[in-house]
């Protein structure tokens, strides 16, 4: 389970980096937009296309974040199922152990009862009919 936890933490880190990158890209776009508006600058087709790439990059990172979220959710579901199954197995094992211990006690008691306690130091006189 440690490996899955490590993978999940790595995915969380990657997601955080991607979110930071998206935010920086948006901030950069806002600063550039303010500069262009303030200076009344018209962009040519290549400049407009380069700004569109910023948006495409953000969309791709968002899609990547969604994939990471999906993988993290799957890991979480698996870990919860594993822990639940492990708990059920442990509880079942404990119940089995209690039953086997009780069965052994009963078997020993019956052995003692049916043997007439022959060979025991604390045996009392056995009556025969």
Secondary structure in CASP SS format (residue, H / E / C, confidence):
PFRMAT SS
TARGET T0000
AUTHOR 0000-0000-0000
METHOD secondary structure of the structure
MODEL  1
X C 1.00
X H 1.00
X H 1.00
X H 1.00
X H 1.00
X H 1.00
X H 1.00
X H 1.00
X H 1.00
X H 1.00
X H 1.00
X H 1.00
X H 1.00
X H 1.00
X H 1.00
X H 1.00
X H 1.00
X H 1.00
X H 1.00
X H 1.00
X H 1.00
X H 1.00
X H 1.00
X H 1.00
X H 1.00
X H 1.00
X H 1.00
X H 1.00
X H 1.00
X H 1.00
X H 1.00
X H 1.00
X H 1.00
X H 1.00
X H 1.00
X H 1.00
X H 1.00
X H 1.00
X C 1.00
X C 1.00
X C 1.00
X C 1.00
X C 1.00
X C 1.00
X H 1.00
X H 1.00
X H 1.00
X H 1.00
X H 1.00
X H 1.00
X H 1.00
X H 1.00
X H 1.00
X H 1.00
X H 1.00
X H 1.00
X H 1.00
X H 1.00
X H 1.00
X H 1.00
X H 1.00
X H 1.00
X H 1.00
X H 1.00
X H 1.00
X H 1.00
X H 1.00
X H 1.00
X H 1.00
X H 1.00
X H 1.00
X H 1.00
X H 1.00
X H 1.00
X H 1.00
X H 1.00
X H 1.00
X H 1.00
X H 1.00
X H 1.00
X H 1.00
X H 1.00
X H 1.00
X H 1.00
X H 1.00
X H 1.00
X H 1.00
X H 1.00
X H 1.00
X H 1.00
X H 1.00
X H 1.00
X H 1.00
X H 1.00
X H 1.00
X H 1.00
X H 1.00
X H 1.00
X H 1.00
X H 1.00
X H 1.00
X H 1.00
X H 1.00
X H 1.00
X H 1.00
X H 1.00
X H 1.00
X H 1.00
X H 1.00
X H 1.00
X H 1.00
X H 1.00
X H 1.00
X H 1.00
X H 1.00
X C 1.00
X C 1.00
X C 1.00
X C 1.00
X C 1.00
X C 1.00
X C 1.00
X C 1.00
X C 1.00
X C 1.00
X C 1.00
X C 1.00
X C 1.00
X C 1.00
END
